[in-house]
Amino acid sequence: MAYYDSKGTPYTKYDAQNDRGARERMFAYTKGDPTVPAIVVNGEYVQSGWGSPPHG
């Protein structure tokens, strides 16, 4: 999140651990991959985890 904050890129954070609906949506994007974060840009799944450089 610090990366996106430093770039001034807005994002929405969801709690997939404690919010069942958020977890189900994440799994739908990632095809069941539990790695967080699941990065989704404009409704398209980009990756799970932090890449180098971060995508977004």
PQR file with spaces between the fields and no chain letter, atoms N, CA, C, O and H, PARSE charges and radii, in Angstrom:
ATOM       1  N    MET     1       0.824   -1.186    0.000 -0.4000 1.5000
ATOM       2  CA   MET     1       0.000    0.000    0.000 -0.0000 2.0000
ATOM       3  C    MET     1       0.874    1.258    0.000  0.5500 1.7000
ATOM       4  O    MET     1       0.505    2.278   -0.582 -0.5500 1.4000
ATOM       5  N    ALA     2       2.023    1.176    0.651 -0.4000 1.5000
ATOM       6  CA   ALA     2       2.920    2.334    0.680 -0.0000 2.0000
ATOM       7  C    ALA     2       3.336    2.728   -0.738  0.5500 1.7000
ATOM       8  O    ALA     2       3.477    3.913   -1.040 -0.5500 1.4000
ATOM       9  H    ALA     2       2.323    0.347    1.124  0.4000 1.0000
ATOM      10  N    TYR     3       3.530    1.727   -1.609 -0.4000 1.5000
ATOM      11  CA   TYR     3       3.899    2.008   -2.997 -0.0000 2.0000
ATOM      12  C    TYR     3       2.805    2.840   -3.670  0.5500 1.7000
ATOM      13  O    TYR     3       3.090    3.872   -4.278 -0.5500 1.4000
ATOM      14  H    TYR     3       3.415    0.765   -1.364  0.4000 1.0000
ATOM      15  N    TYR     4       1.569    2.393   -3.560 -0.4000 1.5000
ATOM      16  CA   TYR     4       0.470    3.115   -4.193 -0.0000 2.0000
ATOM      17  C    TYR     4       0.270    4.479   -3.555  0.5500 1.7000
ATOM      18  O    TYR     4      -0.025    5.450   -4.253 -0.5500 1.4000
ATOM      19  H    TYR     4       1.337    1.555   -3.066  0.4000 1.0000
ATOM      20  N    ASP     5       0.426    4.568   -2.241 -0.4000 1.5000
ATOM      21  CA   ASP     5       0.339    5.859   -1.560 -0.0000 2.0000
ATOM      22  C    ASP     5       1.407    6.818   -2.088  0.5500 1.7000
ATOM      23  O    ASP     5       1.122    7.989   -2.336 -0.5500 1.4000
ATOM      24  H    ASP     5       0.666    3.780   -1.674  0.4000 1.0000
ATOM      25  N    SER     6       2.633    6.322   -2.259 -0.4000 1.5000
ATOM      26  CA   SER     6       3.733    7.183   -2.724 -0.0000 2.0000
ATOM      27  C    SER     6       3.501    7.686   -4.143  0.5500 1.7000
ATOM      28  O    SER     6       3.994    8.751   -4.516 -0.5500 1.4000
ATOM      29  H    SER     6       2.864    5.370   -2.057  0.4000 1.0000
ATOM      30  N    LYS     7       2.747    6.918   -4.938 -0.4000 1.5000
ATOM      31  CA   LYS     7       2.451    7.309   -6.317 -0.0000 2.0000
ATOM      32  C    LYS     7       1.155    8.108   -6.427  0.5500 1.7000
ATOM      33  O    LYS     7       0.811    8.598   -7.503 -0.5500 1.4000
ATOM      34  H    LYS     7       2.347    6.054   -4.635  0.4000 1.0000
ATOM      35  N    GLY     8       0.438    8.237   -5.309 -0.4000 1.5000
ATOM      36  CA   GLY     8      -0.843    8.941   -5.340 -0.0000 2.0000
ATOM      37  C    GLY     8      -1.926    8.158   -6.044  0.5500 1.7000
ATOM      38  O    GLY     8      -2.905    8.739   -6.511 -0.5500 1.4000
ATOM      39  H    GLY     8       0.718    7.839   -4.435  0.4000 1.0000
ATOM      40  N    THR     9      -1.767    6.845   -6.129 -0.4000 1.5000
ATOM      41  CA   THR     9      -2.734    5.990   -6.805 -0.0000 2.0000
ATOM      42  C    THR     9      -3.832    5.580   -5.832  0.5500 1.7000
ATOM      43  O    THR     9      -3.548    4.956   -4.809 -0.5500 1.4000
ATOM      44  H    THR     9      -0.971    6.373   -5.750  0.4000 1.0000
ATOM      45  N    PRO    10      -5.073    5.919   -6.133 -0.5600 1.5000
ATOM      46  CA   PRO    10      -6.161    5.519   -5.235  0.2800 2.0000
ATOM      47  C    PRO    10      -6.406    4.013   -5.310  0.5500 1.7000
ATOM      48  O    PRO    10      -6.218    3.399   -6.360 -0.5500 1.4000
ATOM      49  N    TYR    11      -6.816    3.437   -4.217 -0.4000 1.5000
ATOM      50  CA   TYR    11      -7.125    2.009   -4.164 -0.0000 2.0000
ATOM      51  C    TYR    11      -8.174    1.771   -3.094  0.5500 1.7000
ATOM      52  O    TYR    11      -8.423    2.618   -2.236 -0.5500 1.4000
ATOM      53  H    TYR    11      -6.969    3.935   -3.363  0.4000 1.0000
ATOM      54  N    THR    12      -8.774    0.611   -3.168 -0.4000 1.5000
ATOM      55  CA   THR    12      -9.739    0.188   -2.156 -0.0000 2.0000
ATOM      56  C    THR    12      -9.189   -1.064   -1.501  0.5500 1.7000
ATOM      57  O    THR    12      -8.767   -1.999   -2.182 -0.5500 1.4000
ATOM      58  H    THR    12      -8.572   -0.077   -3.865  0.4000 1.0000
ATOM      59  N    LYS    13      -9.196   -1.077   -0.194 -0.4000 1.5000
ATOM      60  CA   LYS    13      -8.675   -2.211    0.575 -0.0000 2.0000
ATOM      61  C    LYS    13      -9.842   -3.029    1.101  0.5500 1.7000
ATOM      62  O    LYS    13     -10.779   -2.481    1.681 -0.5500 1.4000
ATOM      63  H    LYS    13      -9.538   -0.318    0.359  0.4000 1.0000
ATOM      64  N    TYR    14      -9.786   -4.343    0.900 -0.4000 1.5000
ATOM      65  CA   TYR    14     -10.803   -5.258    1.398 -0.0000 2.0000
ATOM      66  C    TYR    14     -10.152   -6.237    2.359  0.5500 1.7000
ATOM      67  O    TYR    14      -8.982   -6.579    2.186 -0.5500 1.4000
ATOM      68  H    TYR    14      -9.025   -4.789    0.429  0.4000 1.0000
ATOM      69  N    ASP    15     -10.872   -6.691    3.356 -0.4000 1.5000
ATOM      70  CA   ASP    15     -10.363   -7.615    4.360 -0.0000 2.0000
ATOM      71  C    ASP    15     -10.841   -9.026    4.037  0.5500 1.7000
ATOM      72  O    ASP    15     -11.885   -9.461    4.521 -0.5500 1.4000
ATOM      73  H    ASP    15     -11.822   -6.414    3.497  0.4000 1.0000
ATOM      74  N    ALA    16     -10.068   -9.741    3.213 -0.4000 1.5000
ATOM      75  CA   ALA    16     -10.455  -11.086    2.791 -0.0000 2.0000
ATOM      76  C    ALA    16     -10.335  -12.105    3.919  0.5500 1.7000
ATOM      77  O    ALA    16     -10.896  -13.197    3.828 -0.5500 1.4000
ATOM      78  H    ALA    16      -9.219   -9.387    2.820  0.4000 1.0000
ATOM      79  N    GLN    17      -9.618  -11.762    4.968 -0.4000 1.5000
ATOM      80  CA   GLN    17      -9.484  -12.692    6.087 -0.0000 2.0000
ATOM      81  C    GLN    17     -10.741  -12.704    6.943  0.5500 1.7000
ATOM      82  O    GLN    17     -11.177  -13.765    7.391 -0.5500 1.4000
ATOM      83  H    GLN    17      -9.162  -10.875    5.041  0.4000 1.0000
ATOM      84  N    ASN    18     -11.324  -11.543    7.172 -0.4000 1.5000
ATOM      85  CA   ASN    18     -12.457  -11.442    8.094 -0.0000 2.0000
ATOM      86  C    ASN    18     -13.803  -11.182    7.424  0.5500 1.7000
ATOM      87  O    ASN    18     -14.838  -11.220    8.090 -0.5500 1.4000
ATOM      88  H    ASN    18     -10.970  -10.681    6.808  0.4000 1.0000
ATOM      89  N    ASP    19     -13.805  -10.919    6.124 -0.4000 1.5000
ATOM      90  CA   ASP    19     -15.043  -10.630    5.396 -0.0000 2.0000
ATOM      91  C    ASP    19     -15.256  -11.747    4.371  0.5500 1.7000
ATOM      92  O    ASP    19     -14.565  -11.822    3.355 -0.5500 1.4000
ATOM      93  H    ASP    19     -12.965  -10.887    5.583  0.4000 1.0000
ATOM      94  N    ARG    20     -16.222  -12.604    4.664 -0.4000 1.5000
ATOM      95  CA   ARG    20     -16.469  -13.777    3.809 -0.0000 2.0000
ATOM      96  C    ARG    20     -16.764  -13.379    2.364  0.5500 1.7000
ATOM      97  O    ARG    20     -16.276  -14.028    1.438 -0.5500 1.4000
ATOM      98  H    ARG    20     -16.783  -12.543    5.490  0.4000 1.0000
ATOM      99  N    GLY    21     -17.550  -12.332    2.155 -0.4000 1.5000
ATOM     100  CA   GLY    21     -17.873  -11.881    0.802 -0.0000 2.0000
ATOM     101  C    GLY    21     -16.630  -11.410    0.057  0.5500 1.7000
ATOM     102  O    GLY    21     -16.461  -11.713   -1.124 -0.5500 1.4000
ATOM     103  H    GLY    21     -17.947  -11.805    2.907  0.4000 1.0000
ATOM     104  N    ALA    22     -15.761  -10.671    0.743 -0.4000 1.5000
ATOM     105  CA   ALA    22     -14.518  -10.205    0.121 -0.0000 2.0000
ATOM     106  C    ALA    22     -13.633  -11.392   -0.239  0.5500 1.7000
ATOM     107  O    ALA    22     -13.002  -11.398   -1.296 -0.5500 1.4000
ATOM     108  H    ALA    22     -15.899  -10.425    1.702  0.4000 1.0000
ATOM     109  N    ARG    23     -13.583  -12.395    0.631 -0.4000 1.5000
ATOM     110  CA   ARG    23     -12.775  -13.592    0.379 -0.0000 2.0000
ATOM     111  C    ARG    23     -13.301  -14.336   -0.849  0.5500 1.7000
ATOM     112  O    ARG    23     -12.518  -14.772   -1.692 -0.5500 1.4000
ATOM     113  H    ARG    23     -14.095  -12.390    1.489  0.4000 1.0000
ATOM     114  N    GLU    24     -14.621  -14.481   -0.954 -0.4000 1.5000
ATOM     115  CA   GLU    24     -15.214  -15.167   -2.108 -0.0000 2.0000
ATOM     116  C    GLU    24     -14.920  -14.419   -3.405  0.5500 1.7000
ATOM     117  O    GLU    24     -14.612  -15.040   -4.423 -0.5500 1.4000
ATOM     118  H    GLU    24     -15.258  -14.127   -0.269  0.4000 1.0000
ATOM     119  N    ARG    25     -15.013  -13.082   -3.374 -0.4000 1.5000
ATOM     120  CA   ARG    25     -14.700  -12.289   -4.568 -0.0000 2.0000
ATOM     121  C    ARG    25     -13.219  -12.431   -4.940  0.5500 1.7000
ATOM     122  O    ARG    25     -12.874  -12.537   -6.117 -0.5500 1.4000
ATOM     123  H    ARG    25     -15.263  -12.578   -2.547  0.4000 1.0000
ATOM     124  N    MET    26     -12.346  -12.432   -3.917 -0.4000 1.5000
ATOM     125  CA   MET    26     -10.925  -12.586   -4.182 -0.0000 2.0000
ATOM     126  C    MET    26     -10.660  -13.936   -4.848  0.5500 1.7000
ATOM     127  O    MET    26      -9.948  -14.000   -5.850 -0.5500 1.4000
ATOM     128  H    MET    26     -12.626  -12.346   -2.961  0.4000 1.0000
ATOM     129  N    PHE    27     -11.228  -15.018   -4.299 -0.4000 1.5000
ATOM     130  CA   PHE    27     -11.023  -16.336   -4.871 -0.0000 2.0000
ATOM     131  C    PHE    27     -11.584  -16.429   -6.288  0.5500 1.7000
ATOM     132  O    PHE    27     -11.034  -17.150   -7.120 -0.5500 1.4000
ATOM     133  H    PHE    27     -11.807  -14.966   -3.485  0.4000 1.0000
ATOM     134  N    ALA    28     -12.650  -15.724   -6.571 -0.4000 1.5000
ATOM     135  CA   ALA    28     -13.198  -15.721   -7.928 -0.0000 2.0000
ATOM     136  C    ALA    28     -12.194  -15.090   -8.899  0.5500 1.7000
ATOM     137  O    ALA    28     -12.028  -15.575  -10.018 -0.5500 1.4000
ATOM     138  H    ALA    28     -13.097  -15.138   -5.896  0.4000 1.0000
ATOM     139  N    TYR    29     -11.528  -14.017   -8.477 -0.4000 1.5000
ATOM     140  CA   TYR    29     -10.513  -13.377   -9.321 -0.0000 2.0000
ATOM     141  C    TYR    29      -9.281  -14.251   -9.463  0.5500 1.7000
ATOM     142  O    TYR    29      -8.724  -14.366  -10.555 -0.5500 1.4000
ATOM     143  H    TYR    29     -11.663  -13.623   -7.567  0.4000 1.0000
ATOM     144  N    THR    30      -8.843  -14.875   -8.360 -0.4000 1.5000
ATOM     145  CA   THR    30      -7.559  -15.576   -8.336 -0.0000 2.0000
ATOM     146  C    THR    30      -7.663  -17.066   -8.632  0.5500 1.7000
ATOM     147  O    THR    30      -6.658  -17.776   -8.612 -0.5500 1.4000
ATOM     148  H    THR    30      -9.295  -14.781   -7.473  0.4000 1.0000
ATOM     149  N    LYS    31      -8.867  -17.539   -8.905 -0.4000 1.5000
ATOM     150  CA   LYS    31      -9.112  -18.971   -9.129 -0.0000 2.0000
ATOM     151  C    LYS    31      -8.667  -19.800   -7.928  0.5500 1.7000
ATOM     152  O    LYS    31      -8.103  -20.884   -8.076 -0.5500 1.4000
ATOM     153  H    LYS    31      -9.684  -16.962   -8.921  0.4000 1.0000
ATOM     154  N    GLY    32      -8.934  -19.264   -6.733 -0.4000 1.5000
ATOM     155  CA   GLY    32      -8.678  -19.993   -5.496 -0.0000 2.0000
ATOM     156  C    GLY    32      -7.327  -19.748   -4.857  0.5500 1.7000
ATOM     157  O    GLY    32      -7.054  -20.310   -3.796 -0.5500 1.4000
ATOM     158  H    GLY    32      -9.392  -18.383   -6.613  0.4000 1.0000
ATOM     159  N    ASP    33      -6.467  -18.932   -5.453 -0.4000 1.5000
ATOM     160  CA   ASP    33      -5.152  -18.640   -4.868 -0.0000 2.0000
ATOM     161  C    ASP    33      -5.350  -17.774   -3.627  0.5500 1.7000
ATOM     162  O    ASP    33      -5.902  -16.679   -3.732 -0.5500 1.4000
ATOM     163  H    ASP    33      -6.688  -18.475   -6.315  0.4000 1.0000
ATOM     164  N    PRO    34      -4.912  -18.239   -2.449 -0.5600 1.5000
ATOM     165  CA   PRO    34      -5.127  -17.479   -1.224  0.2800 2.0000
ATOM     166  C    PRO    34      -4.068  -16.409   -0.952  0.5500 1.7000
ATOM     167  O    PRO    34      -4.137  -15.727    0.070 -0.5500 1.4000
ATOM     168  N    THR    35      -3.090  -16.252   -1.847 -0.4000 1.5000
ATOM     169  CA   THR    35      -2.029  -15.271   -1.638 -0.0000 2.0000
ATOM     170  C    THR    35      -2.599  -13.863   -1.662  0.5500 1.7000
ATOM     171  O    THR    35      -3.365  -13.505   -2.557 -0.5500 1.4000
ATOM     172  H    THR    35      -3.033  -16.807   -2.678  0.4000 1.0000
ATOM     173  N    VAL    36      -2.216  -13.069   -0.670 -0.4000 1.5000
ATOM     174  CA   VAL    36      -2.648  -11.678   -0.617 -0.0000 2.0000
ATOM     175  C    VAL    36      -1.440  -10.762   -0.729  0.5500 1.7000
ATOM     176  O    VAL    36      -0.338  -11.151   -0.345 -0.5500 1.4000
ATOM     177  H    VAL    36      -1.593  -13.360    0.057  0.4000 1.0000
ATOM     178  N    PRO    37      -1.620   -9.574   -1.239 -0.5600 1.5000
ATOM     179  CA   PRO    37      -2.875   -9.073   -1.765  0.2800 2.0000
ATOM     180  C    PRO    37      -3.164   -9.627   -3.153  0.5500 1.7000
ATOM     181  O    PRO    37      -2.254  -10.006   -3.890 -0.5500 1.4000
ATOM     182  N    ALA    38      -4.434   -9.666   -3.490 -0.4000 1.5000
ATOM     183  CA   ALA    38      -4.857   -9.951   -4.859 -0.0000 2.0000
ATOM     184  C    ALA    38      -5.074   -8.579   -5.497  0.5500 1.7000
ATOM     185  O    ALA    38      -5.956   -7.830   -5.078 -0.5500 1.4000
ATOM     186  H    ALA    38      -5.173   -9.358   -2.891  0.4000 1.0000
ATOM     187  N    ILE    39      -4.284   -8.258   -6.492 -0.4000 1.5000
ATOM     188  CA   ILE    39      -4.346   -6.934   -7.108 -0.0000 2.0000
ATOM     189  C    ILE    39      -5.251   -7.004   -8.329  0.5500 1.7000
ATOM     190  O    ILE    39      -5.008   -7.769   -9.262 -0.5500 1.4000
ATOM     191  H    ILE    39      -3.568   -8.867   -6.832  0.4000 1.0000
ATOM     192  N    VAL    40      -6.302   -6.185   -8.301 -0.4000 1.5000
ATOM     193  CA   VAL    40      -7.289   -6.117   -9.368 -0.0000 2.0000
ATOM     194  C    VAL    40      -7.359   -4.659   -9.820  0.5500 1.7000
ATOM     195  O    VAL    40      -7.563   -3.764   -9.000 -0.5500 1.4000
ATOM     196  H    VAL    40      -6.499   -5.563   -7.543  0.4000 1.0000
ATOM     197  N    VAL    41      -7.192   -4.421  -11.111 -0.4000 1.5000
ATOM     198  CA   VAL    41      -7.224   -3.066  -11.656 -0.0000 2.0000
ATOM     199  C    VAL    41      -8.352   -2.978  -12.661  0.5500 1.7000
ATOM     200  O    VAL    41      -8.387   -3.726  -13.638 -0.5500 1.4000
ATOM     201  H    VAL    41      -7.026   -5.148  -11.777  0.4000 1.0000
ATOM     202  N    ASN    42      -9.271   -2.065  -12.418 -0.4000 1.5000
ATOM     203  CA   ASN    42     -10.417   -1.871  -13.316 -0.0000 2.0000
ATOM     204  C    ASN    42     -11.140   -3.174  -13.606  0.5500 1.7000
ATOM     205  O    ASN    42     -11.533   -3.434  -14.743 -0.5500 1.4000
ATOM     206  H    ASN    42      -9.243   -1.458  -11.625  0.4000 1.0000
ATOM     207  N    GLY    43     -11.316   -4.000  -12.566 -0.4000 1.5000
ATOM     208  CA   GLY    43     -12.055   -5.237  -12.697 -0.0000 2.0000
ATOM     209  C    GLY    43     -11.276   -6.398  -13.291  0.5500 1.7000
ATOM     210  O    GLY    43     -11.842   -7.472  -13.497 -0.5500 1.4000
ATOM     211  H    GLY    43     -10.997   -3.789  -11.642  0.4000 1.0000
ATOM     212  N    GLU    44      -9.979   -6.208  -13.574 -0.4000 1.5000
ATOM     213  CA   GLU    44      -9.158   -7.275  -14.135 -0.0000 2.0000
ATOM     214  C    GLU    44      -8.075   -7.675  -13.149  0.5500 1.7000
ATOM     215  O    GLU    44      -7.345   -6.834  -12.625 -0.5500 1.4000
ATOM     216  H    GLU    44      -9.519   -5.335  -13.406  0.4000 1.0000
ATOM     217  N    TYR    45      -7.986   -8.972  -12.907 -0.4000 1.5000
ATOM     218  CA   TYR    45      -6.984   -9.522  -12.001 -0.0000 2.0000
ATOM     219  C    TYR    45      -5.593   -9.328  -12.583  0.5500 1.7000
ATOM     220  O    TYR    45      -5.344   -9.686  -13.734 -0.5500 1.4000
ATOM     221  H    TYR    45      -8.579   -9.656  -13.332  0.4000 1.0000
ATOM     222  N    VAL    46      -4.683   -8.760  -11.792 -0.4000 1.5000
ATOM     223  CA   VAL    46      -3.311   -8.506  -12.237 -0.0000 2.0000
ATOM     224  C    VAL    46      -2.364   -9.558  -11.670  0.5500 1.7000
ATOM     225  O    VAL    46      -1.621  -10.194  -12.417 -0.5500 1.4000
ATOM     226  H    VAL    46      -4.885   -8.469  -10.857  0.4000 1.0000
ATOM     227  N    GLN    47      -2.390   -9.743  -10.346 -0.4000 1.5000
ATOM     228  CA   GLN    47      -1.488  -10.705   -9.716 -0.0000 2.0000
ATOM     229  C    GLN    47      -1.838  -10.857   -8.251  0.5500 1.7000
ATOM     230  O    GLN    47      -2.588  -10.060   -7.688 -0.5500 1.4000
ATOM     231  H    GLN    47      -2.993   -9.226   -9.739  0.4000 1.0000
ATOM     232  N    SER    48      -1.282  -11.895   -7.642 -0.4000 1.5000
ATOM     233  CA   SER    48      -1.355  -12.076   -6.197 -0.0000 2.0000
ATOM     234  C    SER    48       0.029  -11.837   -5.634  0.5500 1.7000
ATOM     235  O    SER    48       1.025  -12.228   -6.243 -0.5500 1.4000
ATOM     236  H    SER    48      -0.673  -12.543   -8.099  0.4000 1.0000
ATOM     237  N    GLY    49       0.100  -11.203   -4.485 -0.4000 1.5000
ATOM     238  CA   GLY    49       1.380  -10.880   -3.865 -0.0000 2.0000
ATOM     239  C    GLY    49       1.944   -9.595   -4.437  0.5500 1.7000
ATOM     240  O    GLY    49       1.408   -9.025   -5.387 -0.5500 1.4000
ATOM     241  H    GLY    49      -0.709  -10.886   -3.991  0.4000 1.0000
ATOM     242  N    TRP    50       3.042   -9.153   -3.834 -0.4000 1.5000
ATOM     243  CA   TRP    50       3.682   -7.925   -4.288 -0.0000 2.0000
ATOM     244  C    TRP    50       4.763   -8.275   -5.284  0.5500 1.7000
ATOM     245  O    TRP    50       5.702   -8.999   -4.953 -0.5500 1.4000
ATOM     246  H    TRP    50       3.477   -9.616   -3.063  0.4000 1.0000
ATOM     247  N    GLY    51       4.645   -7.774   -6.495 -0.4000 1.5000
ATOM     248  CA   GLY    51       5.642   -8.021   -7.528 -0.0000 2.0000
ATOM     249  C    GLY    51       6.764   -7.003   -7.437  0.5500 1.7000
ATOM     250  O    GLY    51       6.770   -6.145   -6.554 -0.5500 1.4000
ATOM     251  H    GLY    51       3.882   -7.186   -6.764  0.4000 1.0000
ATOM     252  N    SER    52       7.694   -7.103   -8.338 -0.4000 1.5000
ATOM     253  CA   SER    52       8.803   -6.173   -8.371 -0.0000 2.0000
ATOM     254  C    SER    52       9.040   -5.757   -9.818  0.5500 1.7000
ATOM     255  O    SER    52       9.578   -6.535  -10.605 -0.5500 1.4000
ATOM     256  H    SER    52       7.690   -7.800   -9.055  0.4000 1.0000
ATOM     257  N    PRO    53       8.643   -4.539  -10.176 -0.5600 1.5000
ATOM     258  CA   PRO    53       7.987   -3.535   -9.337  0.2800 2.0000
ATOM     259  C    PRO    53       6.514   -3.871   -9.139  0.5500 1.7000
ATOM     260  O    PRO    53       5.945   -4.646   -9.907 -0.5500 1.4000
ATOM     261  N    PRO    54       5.899   -3.296   -8.119 -0.5600 1.5000
ATOM     262  CA   PRO    54       4.462   -3.534   -7.907  0.2800 2.0000
ATOM     263  C    PRO    54       3.665   -3.077   -9.128  0.5500 1.7000
ATOM     264  O    PRO    54       3.986   -2.070   -9.759 -0.5500 1.4000
ATOM     265  N    HIS    55       2.645   -3.823   -9.438 -0.4000 1.5000
ATOM     266  CA   HIS    55       1.752   -3.470  -10.548 -0.0000 2.0000
ATOM     267  C    HIS    55       0.621   -2.609  -10.018  0.5500 1.7000
ATOM     268  O    HIS    55       0.338   -2.626   -8.820 -0.5500 1.4000
ATOM     269  H    HIS    55       2.385   -4.641   -8.925  0.4000 1.0000
ATOM     270  N    GLY    56      -0.024   -1.864  -10.884 -0.4000 1.5000
ATOM     271  CA   GLY    56      -1.189   -1.114  -10.465 -0.0000 2.0000
ATOM     272  C    GLY    56      -1.454    0.064  -11.343  0.5500 1.7000
ATOM     273  O    GLY    56      -2.413    0.801  -11.115 -0.5500 1.4000
ATOM     274  H    GLY    56       0.205   -1.850  -11.857  0.4000 1.0000
